[in-house]
Amino acid sequence: MKKSLCIFSILLFLLSVPVHAIHGNENGYFSKQKGAKGISVSEDVQKDALQKVFKLRNGDLIFQNVNCGPMCDAINEVTKGYHGAKFSHVGIICIDKGKVNVIEAISKGVSVTPLAKFLSRSVDDNGKPCIAIGRLNNKHQSLIPKAIDEAQKYIGKPYDDYFDITNDAYYCSELIYLIFLKANNNIPIFPLAPMTYKSPKTGEIFPVWEDYFKGLNIPVPQGKPGINPGGISCSESLTMFFPFK
């Protein structure tokens, strides 16, 4: 997850299909995305399309995937999402006076992004947005107002290029982890796990990560605690929805 939208971000278009929780493998859906250039649809139309097929709620987590080349390939090879879905970014929905925004950690730092802009970043070959929604279960719904308040405190903080959970910079899933940790009296909702930058096929560090961390003049943080969007999507604290499946 590097420098663009966790490094990245994505999505949208319109399609009227019923929304439902998925109980199958979404890998095919999320592995065929493309840039939004080929879709001539206004951002407002895209936003309205999502709201028609799925009613977002304050505190929903919005997951997305994007094709960013070798780095995304490396991320997807070692991180698995809900039922095999591939996710490279996550943010949290914030609804205020009818305006729907996403609070997210991207390359310019922790930002508030209008839903329409967020959704315009990438679609699949059929014009469907490569997104999924994670909704907290009833047990944790009460944490949402405080989590949103916590998220707003981090707006303007820098992006964490180092993926260091101890510094004062934040990558996308780290932000989500932290705001719910604080909202839940320092009890994690989404636990950390040792990070890996090694290919499961070769057991070697991916060259793209070797080059990346070499550019930062630090060792590859293999085994250090961290978190990723795919891991969050697998949490038992969430119900996952795929509005455009």
N, C-alpha and C positions, 0 to 999 in steps of 0.2 A: 504494500500500500504506500505509495510514495507521493510524491509531489503534485498531484493535480487534484485529486479528489479523494483522498484517503489513499490514493492520489487522485482520485477521480470523482465522477458523477454522471447522471444520465437522465434521459427518457421522455417519451410519450407519443400519443396519437389517440384517435377515437375508434371505438369498436363497442357495439352494444352486445355484450355477452353476460350471462348471469355470473355473479360473484359467488364463490364458494370456497370453503377450506379444502385444500388438496390433500389427498391421502395416497399420493403416488409420486413417481419420480419426475421432477421438473427439470432434469438436466438438459433435455433436448430444447426446451423452451428458452432457457437462459444461456445456451451456448451458441445461439444464432442471432446475435445482435449486430446492428450496424449503426453508423453515424446518422444523425438526424437530417443531414443535408438533402437526402432524397425525398423527404416527406414535407410537402408544402402545406403545412397547417399552422395556423397562428398559435402562439403559446396559450392564449386565453381559451381557444377551442380545445386544446389538449387538456387543460386543467378542468374544464367543464365536463369533458368526456370521462375523466376519472371519477369525478364527483357523481356522475350519473350512474356508473356501474358499481360504485363502492362509496359509502358514506364514511369519510374519514372522521376520526375522533381526536381530540386533543390527547397528546401523549402516544399516539400510534407510532411505531417505528417503521420507517420506510426504507426498504432494501433495494439495491439496484446492482446491475452488472454492466461492465463496459469492456470493449475490446481495446486494450491499451498496449498490445504487443507482448514481448517476452516477459515483462514484469507481471502483467495480469495472468499470463500463462503459468508463471511460476507460482503465483498466489493460488490460482485455482487448482493446481496440482497437489498442494499440501493442505488446503482448507476446504472443507466440505460443508455445505449448507443443508438446510432442512430437506430431507428426502433426496439428497444429491444435487440440489440447486446450487448454482455458483453465484456468489455475491462478492463484490469488491468494495461496496460502500454502504453506509447506513447513516441515517439522520433521524431526528425526532420531529413529529408534526406539532406545530404550535398554532392554535387558532385563537385569534384575538379580534373581537368586534367584526366577525364574519370573514376576516382575512386569513387565508391559510398559508402559512410559511413553514419552511423546514429549517431547523437549527442544525447545523452540520459543521464538521471540521474539514476544511478543504485547504488547498495550497496557500491561499491568502490568510488563513487563520480561521478561527471559529466565527461563523457567519450566519446571518439570517437570510435565507434565500426564498423568494416567492415560489410557491408550488409550481406555477406555470413555467418558470425558468428552470427549476429543478427537473421537471418532467420532459423538457425539450432536449435533453442531452443525448439520448440514444433510444433506438427502437429496433425490433427484430426485422427479419426479412418480410414479414407480413404486416409491418406497420404497427405492431403491438408494442407497448412499453415494456421494457425489461425490469419490471418492479415486482415486489411483493410487500405485503403489509404484515407486521407483527403486532398483535394486540395483547397487552398484558391481561393475564387472567384476573378473575375477580379478587383474588387474595391480594394482588398488588395494585389494583386500580387506584386505591387511596393514595399511593405514592406519587401519582402523576403531577398534581399541582406543585408539590415541592420539587420534583425533578425538573419541571419546566423552569421554576424559579432559579434552580441551581444552574441550568443550562444558560440562562440569560446572564448570569454572573461571568461566564467564560467568553462571552462575545468579545471579539477583538484579540483574544489570546492567540499566540502564534501556532502554526501547524508543527507537529512533532516529526521532523524529518528523521530523527534518531530512533523512533519507536521505543522511547524510554519512559516507562510508566512512572518514574520518580521525578521528572523535571516539570517545569511550568509551561509546557507546550503539549499539544493534544492532537492525536490522530482520530479518525472518525469513530471507531468502535471504542477507543479509550474514553472519549467524551461520554458516550452512552453508559459505559461501565461506571464511570465516576459519578455522574449525576444521580444515578439510581442507588449507588453505594451511599452517597451522602443523604439521599432522601430516606433511606432505610436504616438510619442510625449506624452506618459503617458496616452493615451486614450485606455482603454482595448478593445481588440478584443474578448477575451474569459473572461467573467465576473466571479468574485468570487461569492461564495454562502456559506451559513452556512453549515458546515460539520456535519454529523450525524454518530454516532457510535451505534445507537440503532436499534434493530430489529423492523421492521414495524409490525411484528406479535405479539410481546410481549410488545413493548414499553420500553424494558430494554436494557442496554448496552450489546453488545455481550461479552460473557466471554473471548473470544480470545483477544478483545481489552482491557478489564479490566486487564488481565494478562500482556499484552504488555506495557501499560503505567505505570502499577505498577512497572515493571522492570526498567523503566526510571525515577521512583520517581517523576512523575508528574500526575496531574489529567487528566482524559480523556477530551480532548479539545472539548467537545460537543458544537456545535453552533458557534465555531470559524470560521472565513472566510477561505475558501480553494477552491480547484478545483480538479477535477478528470478526467481521460481519457474519461469516458463515457459522461460527461457533455460537454467536448470539442467537441466530435464527433457529438453532437446535434446542434452545432452552425450553424446559418444561413450563417456564413462567409465561410463555407466549402461545397464542394460537396464530398460525400462519394462514394468510389468505393470498391468493393469486388472482387479482381482479380481471386480468386480461387473458387468462388461460382459456 
